[in-house]
Amino acid sequence: MGTTTHLMTAEELFWLPDDGLRHELIRGELLTMSPPGEEHGVVTMNLSILLGQYVKAHNLGVMYAAKTGFKLESDPDTVMAPDVAFIRRDRVGTVSRSYRSGAPDLVVEVLSPGDRKTKVEEQTSRWLSLGASAVWLVSPQTRTVDVRFASGDRRPFAEEDELTGDPIVPGFRLRVSEIFA
C-alpha cells in the first residue's frame, strides 16, 4: 500500500499564517527556509536601491521586493520569491493582490554562505526555463555577480568590473563594488 502526499496549491501557500520563515512551492511541495542573515539583507537592499532608482527615473518598469511570490507553474503549482525582481514596463499589466503570474524579466538572487552550488544551479535553471530573461547571482563572499541568460550565455563580473543591465534594463551600469559598499 502506497502513501499519498498532499501537494499544496499556490492559494494554500498564499493563506499560510506568517511564521517568520520564507516559503516557496516547487511543483506542489512546500519548501521552508530560515530568514537570511544581515550581510544578505544589506547587499539585497543596496542593489535594490541602486537598480530601483534607475528603473524609476527612466520609467522602465516595476521593481519587486524580496518575498514577492511569482507563480511560475500550475497543477502542480510552483511559486518562487527572488531577492529582487524587475518586470519591463510593457509586461507589467494589472498588479495582483496574490502572486504575480509568470516570471519576472530579471531575477536577482543574493547568495548566502550556506547555499549549496547544486541548489543554486537548480534554482537558476528553473527561473530561466520558466520565463526569466536573466538571473543575476550576487555573491557577497567573492564580491562578484554572475549573470545568466535564458539564451545560455553567461557573463561573470568581478568587484572592479562595471555591471550592465543590457538588454533587460537598458543603460543601467554600476561598479560591482558599489553593491557591497
Phi, psi and omega in degrees: 000127183274165177260151179249130178256129177281122175271131182279149175262165177299322180296318178296321178297316181301324184266008174299141176293148180289114180250010179084354179259166177260139181232143171225164181235121179243108181048045176088351181263129182283128173250133179241132182231147177286158178298147179288166181278180184299312181303316179303315180296319180294313181296317179300315181293317179304310182292322178300316181294311183296313180289318181298318179298319180294312180301315181293314182298329183255008178049048185272340183160212184234137174263147178237136181280165175307150180081357176285124182273139176240120179275112188259334181216156177233145170055067005277153186278145171235124177231121179237155182228104179284169177290321177214146177216157179220137173234130180298148183311317184289351180249356189298303181066207181278135179281128183272154174278345181254218180278147175290132178276126180094168184274151172289165176289318180236130176245133175242125176241122175267121184282142177254156182305328183273358181294128177278140182304318181296321179294318179297316179296317178298315181296316179298313179300319180297312179304311184291322181286340181257015169123348178291143178279327180206153174232129173259120176260109185259121182248105175297330182294317181258356181055051181227166172228124178254113182263125179244135180249153178300333179291346184102347177293154182217134179229115176272141177234126177270171185306322183274355181279163174259118177281133178242150180265358182296142359268000187283317176241082187304131176084348181290130179213140170199151177289133183305324181302333180295333179295328186258005183283000000 
